[in-house]
């Protein structure tokens, strides 16, 4: 049984990286150092690449081209943990922003 690749589906395109989607540079800091925005973009790009790796390993495991199920499972778990971490940081950032906005009101 042959399974066609995702890229063969009409209209399917790769997800662009977070940095390529940004049209302006909201991450520039005043002192020229790293900012929170650039750290978040780097984290999101890392999550995206980890998920892509996990997807490739899972597809290889399902199609039978790889017999290393353990690496596919570990990659999937790593991607899941990274998503949870980025979500937690995002939630804390939104809560902090809302607290600051409530102080000025």
Rosetta blueprint (number, residue, H / E / L):
1 X L
2 X L
3 X L
4 X L
5 X L
6 X H
7 X H
8 X H
9 X L
10 X L
11 X L
12 X L
13 X L
14 X L
15 X L
16 X L
17 X L
18 X H
19 X H
20 X H
21 X H
22 X L
23 X L
24 X L
25 X L
26 X L
27 X L
28 X L
29 X L
30 X L
31 X L
32 X L
33 X L
34 X L
35 X L
36 X H
37 X H
38 X H
39 X H
40 X H
41 X H
42 X H
43 X H
44 X H
45 X H
46 X H
47 X H
48 X H
49 X H
50 X H
51 X H
52 X H
53 X H
54 X H
55 X H
56 X H
57 X H
58 X H
59 X H
60 X H
61 X H
62 X H
63 X H
64 X L
65 X L
66 X L
67 X L
68 X L
69 X H
70 X H
71 X H
72 X H
73 X H
74 X H
75 X H
76 X H
77 X H
78 X H
79 X H
80 X H
81 X H
82 X H
83 X H
84 X H
85 X H
86 X H
87 X H
88 X H
89 X H
90 X H
91 X H
92 X H
93 X H
94 X H
95 X H
96 X H
97 X H
98 X H
99 X H
100 X H
101 X H
102 X H
103 X H
104 X H
105 X L
